[in-house]
Amino acid sequence: METDLAAAYERCRLLHKQHGRTYYLATRLLPAWKRRHVHALYGFTRYADEIVDQTEALPPAERAKRLNAWSGQFVAGLRGEPVDDPLLPAVLHTIAVFDLDVNDFDTFLRCMAMDLTITSYETYDDLLAYMEGSAAVIGTMMLPILGSTDRATAREPARQLGFAFQLTNFIRDVAEDLDRGRIYLPREDLDRFGLTPEDLRPGNPKIKPLIAYEVSRARRHYRAAAPGIPLLEPASQACMRTAYQLYGGILDQVVAADYDVFARRATVPNSRRAAVAVRSLLTRPGTPVAA
């Protein structure tokens, strides 16, 4: 049984390393005993996302069936039933160790199911409702693992950081999401700048003000998240400072590309990634984060 658990944690770690390079780098700054639990949460969210996004050749009904079946295994595991799955044992163990709120996991899975039928959002409030499940709950899942001197106060900044990271992904991945038939930029924002979904295409300079607007909105979430990092346990602060700066750095790269999100995928150079990690390690715990 312990061998199976170790294998499940390793499966989650490999998923994290392969698909979440920025976050994986930041996680390496955590104490070793915390890392595997963060990998477990990433593995859970990534695998659910892959059921939805990496099986696009299948009709939505079949993908929904697969997601429901996997969710059913997860719920069975929560009841203490044996689970035949390569990564769920790690997630279930992490939930038990930190007494995580299972409602957050249910909210996340319901949000993933939305991606099977919903391809766009009319208003930012509508998108926020989606991101509540796809991002904000991940912040609250993480908080008990990271630890905090004042968890009640740190909760809202953790949610805001989830929003910031998710919106950063949406900005960076406009082209990729369009290929999947989805638009995560609210329709009201397109209308504000006189655009239609068909205008979201390579070489169209008219989308620049729209992307600039979304970048400024994401930065507001980063500012709201910044006060929470000094409230974390000292051993967790370097990790989250690094993640905060590197995800924010993706927005810097979008700006440097003159808001062209089609020419190339915005990434933070390795030299800056390393420098941010070192600087975070050398920063005294409790130091305010520069928003």
C-alpha positions as CSV (number, residue, x, y, z in Angstrom):
1,M,0.0,0.0,0.0
2,E,2.8,2.4,0.9
3,T,4.5,1.5,-2.4
4,D,1.3,2.4,-4.3
5,L,1.0,5.7,-2.4
6,A,4.6,6.6,-3.3
7,A,4.0,5.7,-6.9
8,A,0.9,7.9,-6.9
9,Y,2.8,10.9,-5.6
10,E,5.5,10.3,-8.2
11,R,2.9,10.2,-10.9
12,C,1.6,13.6,-9.7
13,R,5.1,15.0,-9.5
14,L,5.8,14.0,-13.1
15,L,2.6,15.6,-14.3
16,H,3.6,18.8,-12.5
17,K,7.1,18.8,-13.9
18,Q,5.9,18.2,-17.4
19,H,2.9,20.6,-17.6
20,G,3.5,23.3,-14.9
21,R,7.1,24.4,-15.3
22,T,6.8,27.7,-13.6
23,Y,4.8,26.4,-10.6
24,Y,7.1,23.3,-10.4
25,L,10.2,25.5,-10.1
26,A,8.5,27.5,-7.3
27,T,7.5,24.3,-5.5
28,R,11.1,23.1,-5.4
29,L,11.7,26.0,-2.9
30,L,9.3,24.3,-0.4
31,P,10.5,22.0,2.4
32,A,10.7,18.5,0.9
33,W,7.8,17.1,3.0
34,K,5.4,19.7,1.6
35,R,6.3,19.3,-2.0
36,R,4.6,16.0,-2.7
37,H,1.3,17.4,-1.3
38,V,1.5,20.3,-3.8
39,H,2.3,17.9,-6.5
40,A,-0.7,15.8,-5.5
41,L,-3.1,18.8,-5.9
42,Y,-1.5,19.8,-9.2
43,G,-1.8,16.2,-10.5
44,F,-5.5,16.1,-9.5
45,T,-6.3,19.3,-11.3
46,R,-4.2,18.5,-14.3
47,Y,-5.6,15.1,-14.8
48,A,-9.2,16.3,-14.7
49,D,-8.3,19.0,-17.1
50,E,-6.7,16.5,-19.5
51,I,-9.9,14.4,-19.4
52,V,-11.7,17.5,-20.8
53,D,-9.0,18.9,-23.1
54,Q,-6.8,16.1,-24.2
55,T,-9.7,13.8,-25.5
56,E,-11.1,16.4,-27.9
57,A,-11.6,13.7,-30.6
58,L,-14.4,12.3,-28.4
59,P,-17.9,13.8,-28.3
60,P,-18.6,15.9,-25.2
61,A,-21.0,13.3,-23.9
62,E,-18.2,10.7,-23.9
63,R,-15.8,13.1,-22.2
64,A,-18.4,13.9,-19.6
65,K,-18.9,10.2,-19.0
66,R,-15.1,9.8,-18.4
67,L,-15.0,12.8,-16.1
68,N,-18.0,11.5,-14.1
69,A,-16.4,8.1,-13.8
70,W,-13.2,9.5,-12.5
71,S,-15.0,11.8,-10.1
72,G,-16.9,8.8,-8.9
73,Q,-13.7,7.0,-8.1
74,F,-12.6,10.1,-6.2
75,V,-15.8,10.2,-4.1
76,A,-15.5,6.5,-3.4
77,G,-12.0,7.0,-2.2
78,L,-13.3,9.8,0.2
79,R,-15.6,7.2,1.6
80,G,-12.7,5.0,2.3
81,E,-13.3,2.5,-0.5
82,P,-10.3,1.1,-2.4
83,V,-9.3,3.1,-5.5
84,D,-7.7,1.6,-8.6
85,D,-6.2,4.8,-10.0
86,P,-2.6,5.8,-10.6
87,L,-2.8,9.2,-8.9
88,L,-5.9,9.5,-6.7
89,P,-4.3,7.8,-3.7
90,A,-1.9,10.7,-3.4
91,V,-4.7,13.2,-3.5
92,L,-6.8,11.3,-1.0
93,H,-3.8,11.1,1.3
94,T,-3.1,14.8,1.1
95,I,-6.8,15.6,1.9
96,A,-6.6,13.4,4.9
97,V,-3.3,14.8,6.2
98,F,-4.4,18.4,6.0
99,D,-8.2,17.9,6.5
100,L,-8.8,19.8,3.3
101,D,-12.3,21.0,2.5
102,V,-13.7,18.4,0.0
103,N,-16.3,21.0,-1.1
104,D,-13.4,22.8,-2.9
105,F,-12.7,19.6,-4.9
106,D,-16.4,19.2,-5.8
107,T,-16.5,22.8,-7.0
108,F,-13.4,22.2,-9.1
109,L,-14.8,19.1,-10.8
110,R,-18.1,20.8,-11.5
111,C,-16.2,23.7,-13.1
112,M,-14.2,21.3,-15.3
113,A,-17.6,19.9,-16.5
114,M,-18.5,23.4,-17.6
115,D,-15.7,23.3,-20.2
116,L,-17.6,20.5,-22.0
117,T,-20.6,22.7,-22.8
118,I,-19.6,26.4,-22.3
119,T,-17.3,28.0,-24.8
120,S,-17.5,31.7,-23.9
121,Y,-18.6,34.1,-21.2
122,E,-20.8,37.1,-21.6
123,T,-19.5,39.2,-18.6
124,Y,-16.5,39.2,-16.3
125,D,-18.8,38.2,-13.4
126,D,-19.7,35.2,-15.4
127,L,-16.0,34.4,-16.0
128,L,-15.3,35.0,-12.3
129,A,-17.9,32.4,-11.4
130,Y,-16.1,29.9,-13.6
131,M,-12.7,30.9,-12.2
132,E,-14.0,30.4,-8.7
133,G,-14.0,26.7,-9.3
134,S,-11.0,26.5,-11.7
135,A,-8.7,28.8,-9.7
136,A,-9.8,30.4,-6.5
137,V,-10.5,27.0,-4.8
138,I,-7.0,25.9,-5.7
139,G,-5.8,28.8,-3.6
140,T,-7.9,27.7,-0.7
141,M,-6.8,24.0,-1.2
142,M,-3.2,25.1,-1.0
143,L,-3.4,27.3,2.1
144,P,-3.4,24.5,4.7
145,I,-0.4,23.0,3.0
146,L,1.5,26.2,2.8
147,G,0.5,27.2,6.4
148,S,-0.3,30.6,7.7
149,T,0.0,32.6,10.9
150,D,-3.5,34.0,10.1
151,R,-5.3,31.7,7.8
152,A,-8.6,33.6,8.0
153,T,-6.9,36.8,6.7
154,A,-4.8,34.9,4.2
155,R,-7.8,33.2,2.6
156,E,-9.0,36.0,0.4
157,P,-5.5,36.8,-0.9
158,A,-5.0,33.1,-1.7
159,R,-8.3,33.2,-3.8
160,Q,-7.1,36.4,-5.5
161,L,-3.8,34.8,-6.5
162,G,-5.8,31.9,-8.0
163,F,-7.7,34.5,-10.1
164,A,-4.5,36.2,-11.1
165,F,-2.8,33.1,-12.2
166,Q,-5.8,31.9,-14.2
167,L,-6.4,35.2,-15.9
168,T,-2.7,35.3,-16.8
169,N,-3.1,31.9,-18.4
170,F,-6.2,33.0,-20.4
171,I,-4.3,36.1,-21.7
172,R,-1.3,34.0,-22.7
173,D,-3.3,31.2,-24.2
174,V,-5.8,33.1,-26.4
175,A,-4.6,31.4,-29.5
176,E,-4.5,27.9,-28.0
177,D,-8.0,28.3,-26.5
178,L,-9.4,29.5,-29.8
179,D,-8.1,26.3,-31.4
180,R,-10.2,24.4,-28.9
181,G,-13.3,26.5,-29.8
182,R,-13.2,28.5,-26.5
183,I,-12.9,32.2,-25.7
184,Y,-12.1,33.1,-22.1
185,L,-12.1,36.9,-22.7
186,P,-15.6,38.2,-21.8
187,R,-17.9,39.1,-24.7
188,E,-18.6,42.5,-23.0
189,D,-14.9,43.3,-23.1
190,L,-14.8,42.5,-26.9
191,D,-17.8,44.8,-27.3
192,R,-16.1,47.5,-25.3
193,F,-13.3,47.6,-27.9
194,G,-15.5,47.1,-30.9
195,L,-14.4,43.6,-31.6
196,T,-16.1,40.3,-32.5
197,P,-14.8,36.8,-31.8
198,E,-13.8,36.7,-35.5
199,D,-11.4,39.6,-34.9
200,L,-9.3,37.5,-32.5
201,R,-6.8,36.4,-35.1
202,P,-3.1,36.8,-35.9
203,G,-1.9,40.1,-37.2
204,N,-5.0,42.1,-36.2
205,P,-3.7,45.2,-34.3
206,K,-7.2,46.1,-33.1
207,I,-6.9,43.5,-30.4
208,K,-4.0,45.3,-28.6
209,P,-6.3,47.5,-26.4
210,L,-8.3,44.5,-25.4
211,I,-5.3,42.5,-24.3
212,A,-3.9,45.6,-22.5
213,Y,-7.2,45.9,-20.6
214,E,-7.1,42.3,-19.6
215,V,-3.5,42.6,-18.4
216,S,-4.4,45.6,-16.2
217,R,-7.3,43.6,-14.8
218,A,-5.0,40.6,-14.0
219,R,-2.6,43.0,-12.3
220,R,-5.4,44.2,-10.0
221,H,-5.8,40.6,-8.8
222,Y,-2.0,40.3,-8.2
223,R,-2.2,43.5,-6.1
224,A,-5.0,42.0,-4.0
225,A,-3.1,38.8,-3.6
226,A,0.2,40.4,-2.5
227,P,-0.6,40.9,1.2
228,G,-1.2,37.2,1.7
229,I,2.3,36.0,1.0
230,P,4.0,37.5,4.1
231,L,1.2,35.8,6.2
232,L,2.4,32.3,5.1
233,E,4.6,30.1,7.1
234,P,8.2,31.4,6.6
235,A,9.2,28.1,4.9
236,S,6.5,28.6,2.3
237,Q,7.1,32.2,1.4
238,A,10.0,31.8,-1.0
239,C,7.9,29.3,-3.1
240,M,4.9,31.7,-3.4
241,R,7.1,34.8,-3.9
242,T,8.7,33.0,-6.8
243,A,5.3,31.8,-8.3
244,Y,3.9,35.3,-7.9
245,Q,6.8,37.0,-9.6
246,L,7.1,34.5,-12.4
247,Y,3.4,34.3,-13.3
248,G,3.4,38.1,-13.2
249,G,6.4,38.0,-15.5
250,I,4.3,36.3,-18.1
251,L,2.3,39.5,-18.3
252,D,5.5,41.4,-18.6
253,Q,6.4,39.3,-21.6
254,V,2.9,40.0,-23.2
255,V,3.5,43.7,-22.7
256,A,7.0,43.4,-24.2
257,A,5.5,41.7,-27.2
258,D,3.3,44.7,-27.7
259,Y,0.3,42.6,-26.6
260,D,0.6,40.2,-29.5
261,V,-0.5,36.9,-28.0
262,F,-0.5,35.1,-31.4
263,A,3.1,35.5,-32.5
264,R,4.5,33.3,-29.8
265,R,3.6,31.9,-26.4
266,A,4.7,34.3,-23.7
267,T,7.3,32.7,-21.4
268,V,9.7,34.0,-18.8
269,P,13.4,33.6,-19.8
270,N,15.3,30.9,-17.8
271,S,17.8,33.5,-16.6
272,R,15.0,35.6,-15.0
273,R,13.4,32.5,-13.6
274,A,16.6,31.5,-11.8
275,A,17.2,35.1,-10.6
276,V,13.7,35.4,-9.1
277,A,14.1,32.0,-7.3
278,V,17.4,33.0,-5.7
279,R,16.1,36.5,-4.8
280,S,13.0,34.9,-3.2
281,L,15.2,32.5,-1.1
282,L,17.3,35.5,0.1
283,T,14.3,37.6,1.0
284,R,13.5,37.9,4.8
285,P,10.2,36.2,5.7
286,G,7.5,38.7,6.3
287,T,8.8,41.2,3.8
288,P,6.0,42.8,1.9
289,V,5.6,41.7,-1.7
290,A,6.1,44.3,-4.4
291,A,2.8,44.2,-6.3
